[in-house]
Amino acid sequence: MEAEIMRESLLLLFNLFKEERGQDLIEYALLCAAIAIIVAGFLPPSIMPSVSSIFSKLTSSMALS
């Protein structure tokens, strides 16, 4: 019985690492984050508080969902 559970667990882990669905979404999110960091480096300091408040509102609304 324990061998069967161990085999099923290993099979589940193997399938988890083999799974590729959602990979594009993660890549696009990382690309957007990198672009946002680069753009933030070129923005004047007077604009940064408003940009920071926008990201704070987005983060809080995503946390409530």
N, CA, C and O atoms as a Tripos MOL2 file, in Angstrom:
@<TRIPOS>MOLECULE
protein
  260   259    65     0     0
PROTEIN
NO_CHARGES

@<TRIPOS>ATOM
      1 N           0.8240   -1.1980    0.0000 N.3       1 MET1
      2 CA          0.0000    0.0000    0.0000 C.3       1 MET1
      3 C           0.8680    1.2620    0.0000 C.2       1 MET1
      4 O           0.5820    2.2080   -0.7330 O.2       1 MET1
      5 N           1.9380    1.2810    0.8270 N.am      2 GLU2
      6 CA          2.8220    2.4440    0.8620 C.3       2 GLU2
      7 C           3.5690    2.6080   -0.4550 C.2       2 GLU2
      8 O           3.8220    3.7300   -0.8960 O.2       2 GLU2
      9 N           3.9190    1.5000   -1.0760 N.am      3 ALA3
     10 CA          4.6120    1.5730   -2.3640 C.3       3 ALA3
     11 C           3.7090    2.2010   -3.4210 C.2       3 ALA3
     12 O           4.1830    2.9550   -4.2710 O.2       3 ALA3
     13 N           2.4350    1.9010   -3.3770 N.am      4 GLU4
     14 CA          1.4750    2.4640   -4.3260 C.3       4 GLU4
     15 C           1.3410    3.9750   -4.1120 C.2       4 GLU4
     16 O           1.2910    4.7370   -5.0780 O.2       4 GLU4
     17 N           1.2850    4.4000   -2.8690 N.am      5 ILE5
     18 CA          1.1870    5.8300   -2.5570 C.3       5 ILE5
     19 C           2.4550    6.5490   -3.0070 C.2       5 ILE5
     20 O           2.3870    7.6440   -3.5640 O.2       5 ILE5
     21 N           3.6140    5.9310   -2.7650 N.am      6 MET6
     22 CA          4.8880    6.5230   -3.1680 C.3       6 MET6
     23 C           4.9640    6.6390   -4.6920 C.2       6 MET6
     24 O           5.4170    7.6580   -5.2140 O.2       6 MET6
     25 N           4.5290    5.6120   -5.3960 N.am      7 ARG7
     26 CA          4.5480    5.6390   -6.8520 C.3       7 ARG7
     27 C           3.6270    6.7210   -7.3940 C.2       7 ARG7
     28 O           3.9880    7.4330   -8.3310 O.2       7 ARG7
     29 N           2.4440    6.8490   -6.8120 N.am      8 GLU8
     30 CA          1.5010    7.8840   -7.2520 C.3       8 GLU8
     31 C           2.0460    9.2860   -6.9680 C.2       8 GLU8
     32 O           1.8650   10.1990   -7.7740 O.2       8 GLU8
     33 N           2.7070    9.4550   -5.8320 N.am      9 SER9
     34 CA          3.2840   10.7500   -5.4870 C.3       9 SER9
     35 C           4.3960   11.1220   -6.4630 C.2       9 SER9
     36 O           4.4680   12.2630   -6.9190 O.2       9 SER9
     37 N           5.2570   10.1690   -6.7820 N.am     10 LEU10
     38 CA          6.3310   10.4330   -7.7310 C.3      10 LEU10
     39 C           5.7880   10.7320   -9.1230 C.2      10 LEU10
     40 O           6.3190   11.5880   -9.8310 O.2      10 LEU10
     41 N           4.7410   10.0330   -9.5100 N.am     11 LEU11
     42 CA          4.1160   10.2700  -10.8040 C.3      11 LEU11
     43 C           3.5050   11.6730  -10.8590 C.2      11 LEU11
     44 O           3.6020   12.3610  -11.8750 O.2      11 LEU11
     45 N           2.8770   12.0870   -9.7620 N.am     12 LEU12
     46 CA          2.2980   13.4250   -9.6890 C.3      12 LEU12
     47 C           3.3820   14.4980   -9.7960 C.2      12 LEU12
     48 O           3.2100   15.4760  -10.5230 O.2      12 LEU12
     49 N           4.4890   14.3270   -9.0850 N.am     13 LEU13
     50 CA          5.5950   15.2800   -9.1580 C.3      13 LEU13
     51 C           6.2060   15.3320  -10.5600 C.2      13 LEU13
     52 O           6.5220   16.4090  -11.0640 O.2      13 LEU13
     53 N           6.3680   14.1720  -11.1820 N.am     14 PHE14
     54 CA          6.9120   14.1280  -12.5310 C.3      14 PHE14
     55 C           6.0080   14.8830  -13.4990 C.2      14 PHE14
     56 O           6.4920   15.6510  -14.3300 O.2      14 PHE14
     57 N           4.7060   14.6690  -13.3970 N.am     15 ASN15
     58 CA          3.7580   15.3580  -14.2850 C.3      15 ASN15
     59 C           3.7280   16.8530  -14.0160 C.2      15 ASN15
     60 O           3.5040   17.6450  -14.9310 O.2      15 ASN15
     61 N           3.9540   17.2460  -12.7580 N.am     16 LEU16
     62 CA          3.9670   18.6610  -12.4160 C.3      16 LEU16
     63 C           5.1430   19.3620  -13.0810 C.2      16 LEU16
     64 O           4.9870   20.4650  -13.6040 O.2      16 LEU16
     65 N           6.3180   18.7370  -13.0700 N.am     17 PHE17
     66 CA          7.4910   19.3390  -13.6970 C.3      17 PHE17
     67 C           7.4120   19.2900  -15.2230 C.2      17 PHE17
     68 O           8.0140   20.1230  -15.9000 O.2      17 PHE17
     69 N           6.6860   18.3390  -15.7560 N.am     18 LYS18
     70 CA          6.5630   18.2030  -17.2000 C.3      18 LYS18
     71 C           5.5240   19.1680  -17.7730 C.2      18 LYS18
     72 O           5.5580   19.4880  -18.9620 O.2      18 LYS18
     73 N           4.6180   19.6230  -16.9400 N.am     19 GLU19
     74 CA          3.5150   20.4760  -17.3750 C.3      19 GLU19
     75 C           4.0450   21.8130  -17.8860 C.2      19 GLU19
     76 O           4.9000   22.4260  -17.2470 O.2      19 GLU19
     77 N           3.5440   22.2680  -19.0350 N.am     20 GLU20
     78 CA          4.0080   23.5200  -19.6180 C.3      20 GLU20
     79 C           2.8940   24.5480  -19.7920 C.2      20 GLU20
     80 O           3.1500   25.6530  -20.2700 O.2      20 GLU20
     81 N           1.6820   24.2110  -19.4190 N.am     21 ARG21
     82 CA          0.6000   25.1870  -19.5380 C.3      21 ARG21
     83 C           0.8410   26.3290  -18.5580 C.2      21 ARG21
     84 O           1.2850   26.0950  -17.4340 O.2      21 ARG21
     85 N           0.5590   27.5400  -18.9610 N.am     22 GLY22
     86 CA          0.7440   28.7060  -18.1190 C.3      22 GLY22
     87 C           2.1470   29.2730  -18.1740 C.2      22 GLY22
     88 O           2.4170   30.3120  -17.5720 O.2      22 GLY22
     89 N           3.0380   28.6130  -18.8790 N.am     23 GLN23
     90 CA          4.4140   29.0880  -18.9630 C.3      23 GLN23
     91 C           4.4750   30.4340  -19.6790 C.2      23 GLN23
     92 O           5.2480   31.3040  -19.2780 O.2      23 GLN23
     93 N           3.6930   30.6200  -20.7090 N.am     24 ASP24
     94 CA          3.6900   31.8790  -21.4520 C.3      24 ASP24
     95 C           3.2440   33.0320  -20.5620 C.2      24 ASP24
     96 O           3.7980   34.1290  -20.6340 O.2      24 ASP24
     97 N           2.2500   32.7850  -19.7300 N.am     25 LEU25
     98 CA          1.7410   33.8240  -18.8400 C.3      25 LEU25
     99 C           2.8370   34.3030  -17.8860 C.2      25 LEU25
    100 O           2.9680   35.5030  -17.6420 O.2      25 LEU25
    101 N           3.6110   33.3820  -17.3560 N.am     26 ILE26
    102 CA          4.6990   33.7480  -16.4490 C.3      26 ILE26
    103 C           5.7650   34.5390  -17.1960 C.2      26 ILE26
    104 O           6.2900   35.5220  -16.6740 O.2      26 ILE26
    105 N           6.0830   34.1190  -18.4040 N.am     27 GLU27
    106 CA          7.0880   34.8400  -19.1910 C.3      27 GLU27
    107 C           6.6310   36.2600  -19.5090 C.2      27 GLU27
    108 O           7.4280   37.1950  -19.4380 O.2      27 GLU27
    109 N           5.3550   36.4320  -19.8590 N.am     28 TYR28
    110 CA          4.8440   37.7720  -20.1350 C.3      28 TYR28
    111 C           4.8460   38.6290  -18.8750 C.2      28 TYR28
    112 O           5.1400   39.8220  -18.9420 O.2      28 TYR28
    113 N           4.5240   38.0410  -17.7330 N.am     29 ALA29
    114 CA          4.5360   38.7910  -16.4780 C.3      29 ALA29
    115 C           5.9480   39.2570  -16.1360 C.2      29 ALA29
    116 O           6.1400   40.3940  -15.7030 O.2      29 ALA29
    117 N           6.9340   38.3830  -16.3290 N.am     30 LEU30
    118 CA          8.3200   38.7740  -16.0680 C.3      30 LEU30
    119 C           8.7780   39.8710  -17.0310 C.2      30 LEU30
    120 O           9.4940   40.7910  -16.6350 O.2      30 LEU30
    121 N           8.3660   39.7710  -18.2780 N.am     31 LEU31
    122 CA          8.7160   40.7940  -19.2670 C.3      31 LEU31
    123 C           8.0950   42.1370  -18.8920 C.2      31 LEU31
    124 O           8.7610   43.1690  -18.9670 O.2      31 LEU31
    125 N           6.8360   42.1310  -18.4930 N.am     32 CYS32
    126 CA          6.1650   43.3740  -18.0780 C.3      32 CYS32
    127 C           6.8350   43.9750  -16.8550 C.2      32 CYS32
    128 O           6.9960   45.1930  -16.7730 O.2      32 CYS32
    129 N           7.2290   43.1360  -15.9030 N.am     33 ALA33
    130 CA          7.9030   43.6330  -14.7020 C.3      33 ALA33
    131 C           9.2440   44.2700  -15.0600 C.2      33 ALA33
    132 O           9.5990   45.3190  -14.5210 O.2      33 ALA33
    133 N           9.9850   43.6400  -15.9650 N.am     34 ALA34
    134 CA         11.2740   44.1970  -16.3780 C.3      34 ALA34
    135 C          11.0820   45.5310  -17.0920 C.2      34 ALA34
    136 O          11.8360   46.4740  -16.8520 O.2      34 ALA34
    137 N          10.0960   45.6200  -17.9530 N.am     35 ILE35
    138 CA          9.8240   46.8750  -18.6610 C.3      35 ILE35
    139 C           9.3980   47.9610  -17.6710 C.2      35 ILE35
    140 O           9.8040   49.1160  -17.8030 O.2      35 ILE35
    141 N           8.5880   47.5970  -16.6920 N.am     36 ALA36
    142 CA          8.1430   48.5720  -15.6940 C.3      36 ALA36
    143 C           9.3240   49.1070  -14.8880 C.2      36 ALA36
    144 O           9.3760   50.2990  -14.5830 O.2      36 ALA36
    145 N          10.2670   48.2390  -14.5440 N.am     37 ILE37
    146 CA         11.4400   48.6790  -13.7840 C.3      37 ILE37
    147 C          12.3080   49.6010  -14.6300 C.2      37 ILE37
    148 O          12.8100   50.6100  -14.1350 O.2      37 ILE37
    149 N          12.4850   49.2630  -15.8910 N.am     38 ILE38
    150 CA         13.2890   50.1070  -16.7890 C.3      38 ILE38
    151 C          12.6260   51.4650  -16.9790 C.2      38 ILE38
    152 O          13.3010   52.4930  -16.9120 O.2      38 ILE38
    153 N          11.3300   51.4880  -17.2140 N.am     39 VAL39
    154 CA         10.6120   52.7520  -17.4020 C.3      39 VAL39
    155 C          10.6710   53.5840  -16.1270 C.2      39 VAL39
    156 O          10.8430   54.8010  -16.1880 O.2      39 VAL39
    157 N          10.5300   52.9320  -14.9660 N.am     40 ALA40
    158 CA         10.5800   53.6640  -13.6990 C.3      40 ALA40
    159 C          11.9340   54.3220  -13.4980 C.2      40 ALA40
    160 O          12.0190   55.3630  -12.8450 O.2      40 ALA40
    161 N          12.9840   53.7440  -14.0390 N.am     41 GLY41
    162 CA         14.3010   54.3530  -13.9290 C.3      41 GLY41
    163 C          14.4450   55.6350  -14.7230 C.2      41 GLY41
    164 O          15.2890   56.4700  -14.3980 O.2      41 GLY41
    165 N          13.6380   55.8080  -15.7550 N.am     42 PHE42
    166 CA         13.7200   57.0040  -16.5890 C.3      42 PHE42
    167 C          12.6900   58.0730  -16.2210 C.2      42 PHE42
    168 O          12.7450   59.1850  -16.7470 O.2      42 PHE42
    169 N          11.7620   57.7570  -15.3350 N.am     43 LEU43
    170 CA         10.7490   58.7390  -14.9530 C.3      43 LEU43
    171 C          11.3330   59.7640  -13.9860 C.2      43 LEU43
    172 O          12.1780   59.4270  -13.1560 O.2      43 LEU43
    173 N          10.8910   60.9990  -14.0920 N.am     44 PRO44
    174 CA         11.3630   62.0010  -13.1350 C.3      44 PRO44
    175 C          10.8320   61.6920  -11.7300 C.2      44 PRO44
    176 O           9.7460   61.1300  -11.5860 O.2      44 PRO44
    177 N          11.5870   62.0560  -10.7100 N.am     45 PRO45
    178 CA         11.1700   61.7540   -9.3290 C.3      45 PRO45
    179 C           9.8260   62.3550   -8.9370 C.2      45 PRO45
    180 O           9.1750   61.8460   -8.0250 O.2      45 PRO45
    181 N           9.3950   63.4210   -9.5980 N.am     46 SER46
    182 CA          8.1130   64.0340   -9.2440 C.3      46 SER46
    183 C           6.9260   63.1600   -9.6370 C.2      46 SER46
    184 O           5.8450   63.3100   -9.0660 O.2      46 SER46
    185 N           7.0980   62.2590  -10.5900 N.am     47 ILE47
    186 CA          6.0130   61.3940  -11.0580 C.3      47 ILE47
    187 C           5.9330   60.1010  -10.2310 C.2      47 ILE47
    188 O           4.8800   59.4680  -10.1650 O.2      47 ILE47
    189 N           7.0300   59.7230   -9.6140 N.am     48 MET48
    190 CA          7.1000   58.4220   -8.9330 C.3      48 MET48
    191 C           6.0430   58.2190   -7.8390 C.2      48 MET48
    192 O           5.5320   57.1040   -7.7360 O.2      48 MET48
    193 N           5.6760   59.2160   -7.0140 N.am     49 PRO49
    194 CA          4.6350   58.9560   -6.0050 C.3      49 PRO49
    195 C           3.2920   58.5530   -6.6160 C.2      49 PRO49
    196 O           2.6060   57.6870   -6.0730 O.2      49 PRO49
    197 N           2.9130   59.1630   -7.7290 N.am     50 SER50
    198 CA          1.6360   58.7990   -8.3450 C.3      50 SER50
    199 C           1.7010   57.3970   -8.9490 C.2      50 SER50
    200 O           0.7280   56.6470   -8.8810 O.2      50 SER50
    201 N           2.8340   57.0450   -9.5360 N.am     51 VAL51
    202 CA          3.0000   55.7010  -10.0900 C.3      51 VAL51
    203 C           2.9690   54.6740   -8.9550 C.2      51 VAL51
    204 O           2.3720   53.6070   -9.0920 O.2      51 VAL51
    205 N           3.6060   54.9980   -7.8520 N.am     52 SER52
    206 CA          3.6240   54.0960   -6.7020 C.3      52 SER52
    207 C           2.2210   53.8820   -6.1540 C.2      52 SER52
    208 O           1.8740   52.7620   -5.7790 O.2      52 SER52
    209 N           1.4110   54.9260   -6.1000 N.am     53 SER53
    210 CA          0.0430   54.7760   -5.5930 C.3      53 SER53
    211 C          -0.8100   53.9300   -6.5450 C.2      53 SER53
    212 O          -1.6780   53.1810   -6.0950 O.2      53 SER53
    213 N          -0.5730   54.0420   -7.8420 N.am     54 ILE54
    214 CA         -1.3040   53.2150   -8.8100 C.3      54 ILE54
    215 C          -0.9860   51.7380   -8.5920 C.2      54 ILE54
    216 O          -1.8890   50.9020   -8.5620 O.2      54 ILE54
    217 N           0.3170   51.4170   -8.4370 N.am     55 PHE55
    218 CA          0.6950   50.0240   -8.2110 C.3      55 PHE55
    219 C           0.1790   49.5160   -6.8710 C.2      55 PHE55
    220 O          -0.1680   48.3420   -6.7480 O.2      55 PHE55
    221 N           0.1250   50.3820   -5.8730 N.am     56 SER56
    222 CA         -0.4120   49.9770   -4.5700 C.3      56 SER56
    223 C          -1.8990   49.6430   -4.6800 C.2      56 SER56
    224 O          -2.3630   48.6590   -4.1040 O.2      56 SER56
    225 N          -2.6390   50.4580   -5.4170 N.am     57 LYS57
    226 CA         -4.0650   50.1890   -5.6080 C.3      57 LYS57
    227 C          -4.2800   48.8880   -6.3810 C.2      57 LYS57
    228 O          -5.1700   48.1050   -6.0480 O.2      57 LYS57
    229 N          -3.4690   48.6600   -7.4070 N.am     58 LEU58
    230 CA         -3.5800   47.4140   -8.1710 C.3      58 LEU58
    231 C          -3.2890   46.1990   -7.2910 C.2      58 LEU58
    232 O          -3.9960   45.1940   -7.3490 O.2      58 LEU58
    233 N          -2.2450   46.3060   -6.4820 N.am     59 THR59
    234 CA         -1.8700   45.1960   -5.6130 C.3      59 THR59
    235 C          -2.9590   44.9100   -4.5920 C.2      59 THR59
    236 O          -3.2800   43.7490   -4.3350 O.2      59 THR59
    237 N          -3.5270   45.9530   -4.0100 N.am     60 SER60
    238 CA         -4.5700   45.7320   -3.0070 C.3      60 SER60
    239 C          -5.8410   45.1590   -3.6350 C.2      60 SER60
    240 O          -6.5180   44.3310   -3.0250 O.2      60 SER60
    241 N          -6.1630   45.5970   -4.8440 N.am     61 SER61
    242 CA         -7.3680   45.0530   -5.4920 C.3      61 SER61
    243 C          -7.1600   43.5920   -5.8960 C.2      61 SER61
    244 O          -8.1020   42.8010   -5.8650 O.2      61 SER61
    245 N          -5.9450   43.2360   -6.2710 N.am     62 MET62
    246 CA         -5.6690   41.8360   -6.6130 C.3      62 MET62
    247 C          -5.6700   40.9680   -5.3640 C.2      62 MET62
    248 O          -6.0490   39.7990   -5.4350 O.2      62 MET62
    249 N          -5.2610   41.5010   -4.2360 N.am     63 ALA63
    250 CA         -5.2430   40.7490   -2.9880 C.3      63 ALA63
    251 C          -6.6590   40.4750   -2.5000 C.2      63 ALA63
    252 O          -6.8970   39.4470   -1.8660 O.2      63 ALA63
    253 N          -7.5920   41.3580   -2.7770 N.am     64 LEU64
    254 CA         -8.9700   41.1740   -2.3370 C.3      64 LEU64
    255 C          -9.7310   40.1780   -3.2020 C.2      64 LEU64
    256 O         -10.7380   39.6230   -2.7640 O.2      64 LEU64
    257 N          -9.2690   39.9480   -4.4060 N.am     65 SER65
    258 CA         -9.9680   39.0460   -5.3370 C.3      65 SER65
    259 C          -9.8460   37.6090   -4.9510 C.2      65 SER65
    260 O         -10.3800   36.7380   -5.6380 O.2      65 SER65
@<TRIPOS>BOND
     1     1     2 1
     2     2     3 1
     3     3     4 2
     4     3     5 am
     5     5     6 1
     6     6     7 1
     7     7     8 2
     8     7     9 am
     9     9    10 1
    10    10    11 1
    11    11    12 2
    12    11    13 am
    13    13    14 1
    14    14    15 1
    15    15    16 2
    16    15    17 am
    17    17    18 1
    18    18    19 1
    19    19    20 2
    20    19    21 am
    21    21    22 1
    22    22    23 1
    23    23    24 2
    24    23    25 am
    25    25    26 1
    26    26    27 1
    27    27    28 2
    28    27    29 am
    29    29    30 1
    30    30    31 1
    31    31    32 2
    32    31    33 am
    33    33    34 1
    34    34    35 1
    35    35    36 2
    36    35    37 am
    37    37    38 1
    38    38    39 1
    39    39    40 2
    40    39    41 am
    41    41    42 1
    42    42    43 1
    43    43    44 2
    44    43    45 am
    45    45    46 1
    46    46    47 1
    47    47    48 2
    48    47    49 am
    49    49    50 1
    50    50    51 1
    51    51    52 2
    52    51    53 am
    53    53    54 1
    54    54    55 1
    55    55    56 2
    56    55    57 am
    57    57    58 1
    58    58    59 1
    59    59    60 2
    60    59    61 am
    61    61    62 1
    62    62    63 1
    63    63    64 2
    64    63    65 am
    65    65    66 1
    66    66    67 1
    67    67    68 2
    68    67    69 am
    69    69    70 1
    70    70    71 1
    71    71    72 2
    72    71    73 am
    73    73    74 1
    74    74    75 1
    75    75    76 2
    76    75    77 am
    77    77    78 1
    78    78    79 1
    79    79    80 2
    80    79    81 am
    81    81    82 1
    82    82    83 1
    83    83    84 2
    84    83    85 am
    85    85    86 1
    86    86    87 1
    87    87    88 2
    88    87    89 am
    89    89    90 1
    90    90    91 1
    91    91    92 2
    92    91    93 am
    93    93    94 1
    94    94    95 1
    95    95    96 2
    96    95    97 am
    97    97    98 1
    98    98    99 1
    99    99   100 2
   100    99   101 am
   101   101   102 1
   102   102   103 1
   103   103   104 2
   104   103   105 am
   105   105   106 1
   106   106   107 1
   107   107   108 2
   108   107   109 am
   109   109   110 1
   110   110   111 1
   111   111   112 2
   112   111   113 am
   113   113   114 1
   114   114   115 1
   115   115   116 2
   116   115   117 am
   117   117   118 1
   118   118   119 1
   119   119   120 2
   120   119   121 am
   121   121   122 1
   122   122   123 1
   123   123   124 2
   124   123   125 am
   125   125   126 1
   126   126   127 1
   127   127   128 2
   128   127   129 am
   129   129   130 1
   130   130   131 1
   131   131   132 2
   132   131   133 am
   133   133   134 1
   134   134   135 1
   135   135   136 2
   136   135   137 am
   137   137   138 1
   138   138   139 1
   139   139   140 2
   140   139   141 am
   141   141   142 1
   142   142   143 1
   143   143   144 2
   144   143   145 am
   145   145   146 1
   146   146   147 1
   147   147   148 2
   148   147   149 am
   149   149   150 1
   150   150   151 1
   151   151   152 2
   152   151   153 am
   153   153   154 1
   154   154   155 1
   155   155   156 2
   156   155   157 am
   157   157   158 1
   158   158   159 1
   159   159   160 2
   160   159   161 am
   161   161   162 1
   162   162   163 1
   163   163   164 2
   164   163   165 am
   165   165   166 1
   166   166   167 1
   167   167   168 2
   168   167   169 am
   169   169   170 1
   170   170   171 1
   171   171   172 2
   172   171   173 am
   173   173   174 1
   174   174   175 1
   175   175   176 2
   176   175   177 am
   177   177   178 1
   178   178   179 1
   179   179   180 2
   180   179   181 am
   181   181   182 1
   182   182   183 1
   183   183   184 2
   184   183   185 am
   185   185   186 1
   186   186   187 1
   187   187   188 2
   188   187   189 am
   189   189   190 1
   190   190   191 1
   191   191   192 2
   192   191   193 am
   193   193   194 1
   194   194   195 1
   195   195   196 2
   196   195   197 am
   197   197   198 1
   198   198   199 1
   199   199   200 2
   200   199   201 am
   201   201   202 1
   202   202   203 1
   203   203   204 2
   204   203   205 am
   205   205   206 1
   206   206   207 1
   207   207   208 2
   208   207   209 am
   209   209   210 1
   210   210   211 1
   211   211   212 2
   212   211   213 am
   213   213   214 1
   214   214   215 1
   215   215   216 2
   216   215   217 am
   217   217   218 1
   218   218   219 1
   219   219   220 2
   220   219   221 am
   221   221   222 1
   222   222   223 1
   223   223   224 2
   224   223   225 am
   225   225   226 1
   226   226   227 1
   227   227   228 2
   228   227   229 am
   229   229   230 1
   230   230   231 1
   231   231   232 2
   232   231   233 am
   233   233   234 1
   234   234   235 1
   235   235   236 2
   236   235   237 am
   237   237   238 1
   238   238   239 1
   239   239   240 2
   240   239   241 am
   241   241   242 1
   242   242   243 1
   243   243   244 2
   244   243   245 am
   245   245   246 1
   246   246   247 1
   247   247   248 2
   248   247   249 am
   249   249   250 1
   250   250   251 1
   251   251   252 2
   252   251   253 am
   253   253   254 1
   254   254   255 1
   255   255   256 2
   256   255   257 am
   257   257   258 1
   258   258   259 1
   259   259   260 2
@<TRIPOS>SUBSTRUCTURE
     1 MET1         2 RESIDUE 1 A MET
     2 GLU2         6 RESIDUE 1 A GLU
     3 ALA3        10 RESIDUE 1 A ALA
     4 GLU4        14 RESIDUE 1 A GLU
     5 ILE5        18 RESIDUE 1 A ILE
     6 MET6        22 RESIDUE 1 A MET
     7 ARG7        26 RESIDUE 1 A ARG
     8 GLU8        30 RESIDUE 1 A GLU
     9 SER9        34 RESIDUE 1 A SER
    10 LEU10       38 RESIDUE 1 A LEU
    11 LEU11       42 RESIDUE 1 A LEU
    12 LEU12       46 RESIDUE 1 A LEU
    13 LEU13       50 RESIDUE 1 A LEU
    14 PHE14       54 RESIDUE 1 A PHE
    15 ASN15       58 RESIDUE 1 A ASN
    16 LEU16       62 RESIDUE 1 A LEU
    17 PHE17       66 RESIDUE 1 A PHE
    18 LYS18       70 RESIDUE 1 A LYS
    19 GLU19       74 RESIDUE 1 A GLU
    20 GLU20       78 RESIDUE 1 A GLU
    21 ARG21       82 RESIDUE 1 A ARG
    22 GLY22       86 RESIDUE 1 A GLY
    23 GLN23       90 RESIDUE 1 A GLN
    24 ASP24       94 RESIDUE 1 A ASP
    25 LEU25       98 RESIDUE 1 A LEU
    26 ILE26      102 RESIDUE 1 A ILE
    27 GLU27      106 RESIDUE 1 A GLU
    28 TYR28      110 RESIDUE 1 A TYR
    29 ALA29      114 RESIDUE 1 A ALA
    30 LEU30      118 RESIDUE 1 A LEU
    31 LEU31      122 RESIDUE 1 A LEU
    32 CYS32      126 RESIDUE 1 A CYS
    33 ALA33      130 RESIDUE 1 A ALA
    34 ALA34      134 RESIDUE 1 A ALA
    35 ILE35      138 RESIDUE 1 A ILE
    36 ALA36      142 RESIDUE 1 A ALA
    37 ILE37      146 RESIDUE 1 A ILE
    38 ILE38      150 RESIDUE 1 A ILE
    39 VAL39      154 RESIDUE 1 A VAL
    40 ALA40      158 RESIDUE 1 A ALA
    41 GLY41      162 RESIDUE 1 A GLY
    42 PHE42      166 RESIDUE 1 A PHE
    43 LEU43      170 RESIDUE 1 A LEU
    44 PRO44      174 RESIDUE 1 A PRO
    45 PRO45      178 RESIDUE 1 A PRO
    46 SER46      182 RESIDUE 1 A SER
    47 ILE47      186 RESIDUE 1 A ILE
    48 MET48      190 RESIDUE 1 A MET
    49 PRO49      194 RESIDUE 1 A PRO
    50 SER50      198 RESIDUE 1 A SER
    51 VAL51      202 RESIDUE 1 A VAL
    52 SER52      206 RESIDUE 1 A SER
    53 SER53      210 RESIDUE 1 A SER
    54 ILE54      214 RESIDUE 1 A ILE
    55 PHE55      218 RESIDUE 1 A PHE
    56 SER56      222 RESIDUE 1 A SER
    57 LYS57      226 RESIDUE 1 A LYS
    58 LEU58      230 RESIDUE 1 A LEU
    59 THR59      234 RESIDUE 1 A THR
    60 SER60      238 RESIDUE 1 A SER
    61 SER61      242 RESIDUE 1 A SER
    62 MET62      246 RESIDUE 1 A MET
    63 ALA63      250 RESIDUE 1 A ALA
    64 LEU64      254 RESIDUE 1 A LEU
    65 SER65      258 RESIDUE 1 A SER
